[in-house]
Amino acid sequence: MPPATERQTADYRIGALDSLSLRVFQEPELSFDEIQVDASGSINVPLIGQTIAEGKTPYELSQEIADRLGQRYLRDPQVAVGVIKSAAQRVTVGGNVADPGVYEIAGNSTLMEAIARAKGVTRVAVVDEVLVFRTVEGQRMGAVFDLGAIREGKAPDPEILGGDQIVVGFSALKGAYRDFIDAAPLFNIFRNY
């Protein structure tokens, strides 16, 4: 599977408190026009119980529900999950931005949009050292992006997910951030941190 930054549009990841639709073909008692993801990131599906939805794409969740229903209850179930309404998710924007803080994003959001929410970068920001940290399958990952290249259309504007931490570089980056930049010279690719 290609990294999210290499895809033109990344798939939306379900978040806590999102509203979903759940359809199981020819099984109306297992289908719902609206089902809400609870605060812990789960939904309750008849016959199979609590199912973690948070962090999965609608397609991944559909496949998991179909697999679990097919193991014991239905023969070759056809399941479709859709996102009706996405709840606001939060990202942290720090470093050399005009207004660092925690910002809400809803649905698909990009790095440029998150930086804009923080009122842009400062005059002394190092725009080719923008770090995005995220947790993927329990592992902390990070990627370095070049805002200048993104603005000029030379690099894709990556999708930002709820829980991401964005740090805009500045001349005196210290400690782990400096070490990460030195160890990960490739742009636009998430690596272990």
Secondary structure, 3 states (H helix, E strand, C coil): CCCHHHCCCCCCCCCCCCEEEEEECCCHHHCEEEEECCCCCEEEECCCEEEECCCCCHHHHHHHHHHHHHHHCCCCCCEEEEEEECCCEEEEEEECECCCEEEEECCCEEHHHHHHHCCCECCCCEEEEEEEEEEECCEEEEEEECHHHHHCCCCCCCEECCCCEEEEECCCCCHHHHHHHHHCCCECCCEEC
